[in-house]
């Protein structure tokens, strides 16, 4: 299997992301360690390339994040400025036992501090997990 061929966990992960043709997806945090097969599967699902910087509001932000990256809250707040009102963020973090793993508590804490809600978490490839972050539906208490 080449590096760009999806494995079974990637194929199942793509289904969980719920991405479809026509969505505008911005990618942030890309580095050499990302899952290329997952990226290609996402581009196949949306039938377009991922954008690095958009002049238009995007439907989804795909954010690759590792424990030693910059402040998570700052990056999440910055990512919100690019989203449509109904847009959401898929925060991709290395799975447990992988270099750069981000504890689930850190993800949840960062989401709340950025004014977001963590709605679901799923394994999307052999090495990466995805956490769906959305704007809360109602006002915060």
N, C-alpha and C positions, 0 to 999 in steps of 0.2 A: 504494500500500500504506500503510495506517495504521500508527502506531507499535505497535499491539497485534497486528498480523497476523504470524504466524511466517514467516520466510523458510526456504529449503531447509535451511540449516545448522542452524537451530533445530529443525526437524522431525527431522533426523537426530540432533541432540544429545540430544533428549528420549529417543530410543530407547537411546542409550548410557548415560543415567543410570539406566535400569532401575527406574524408579519405577512403582508400581502402585497400584491402588485400595485404599484402606484403610490406607495408611501414614500415620503422623503425622509431618509435616515441619515443623520449626521453621526460620524464616528470621531470620538475623542479618546485620547490616551493610547493610541496605537503605538506598539513597539515590536521589536523582533520576537518577543515571546508570545504574541497573540496566536490564536488558533486560526490559521489560514483557511482550513477547510470550513470552519464555522463562518468566517467572513464571506467566503465564496457562496456558501449555502444561503446566507442572508441576502446576498446580492441576487442570487437566483430567485429567491422568494419574492423580492420586491421588483424584480426585473429592471434593475438599475444599479449604478455604482453607488457606493457610500460616499457622502460628501464630507470634506474636511471643514470647510467653512461655508456657510450658506448666506446668501443675501436675502433669503426668504425664511419665514418660520418653518420649522421642520415638524414632522409628525412624531418622530422618535429620535432620541439621542442614545446611541450605543457607546457606553463609557467603560473602557477597560481600566481597571483600578487595582493597584497592588499596595500592600501595607506601607512600603517606603515612598510612595508617590506623595505629591503635595497634599495640603489639607483637603480632605474629602468634602467638608461642608462648603468651602469656597468654590470648589469645582462644580458641585451640584447646583449651587446658586447661580454660577455663571452659565451652566447648561440650561437652566430654566429660561434664561433670556432668549434662547433660540427656539423654544417650543411653542407650538400652537396652544390655544387654550385647553384643548382636549389631549394634547400630546403627553408622552410619558418617557421615562428614562429606563433603559435596561442597563443596570450596573453589573458589569462582568468582573468577577474576582476569581483568583486562583482557588481551586478546591483545597480542602483540608489536606495537609501534608505536602502541598506544592509550595515552591518558593514564592514569597509575597502574599501568602494566604492572609485574608482579612477576616477576623472573627465576626460572626453574625451580629454580636452585640455592637460592634463598631459600625456596621452597616446600618443597623436600626437607629442607633444614636445619631449618626450623621444625617440620616433621612429626616428625623424629627427636627434637628437643629436647622436644616435647610428648608423646613416648612413642607416636607413631603411625607407621604405615607408609604410604607413598605407593604405591598399587597401580596407578593408571592416570591418564592425562591425555587429555582430548578437547576438541575445539572443539565448543561447544554453541550458539553463535550467531555472528553477524557480528563482534561485539566482545568476546566472553567465552569463556574456556577453563575447564574444570572439572577438578579434581584430586580423586580419590577417596582419602580418608584413613581408615584402619581401625586398630583396636587389633591389635597383633601377636598371632598365634595362639599362639606359644610364649613362654617367658621370654626376656628380653633377656640377652645375654652381656656 
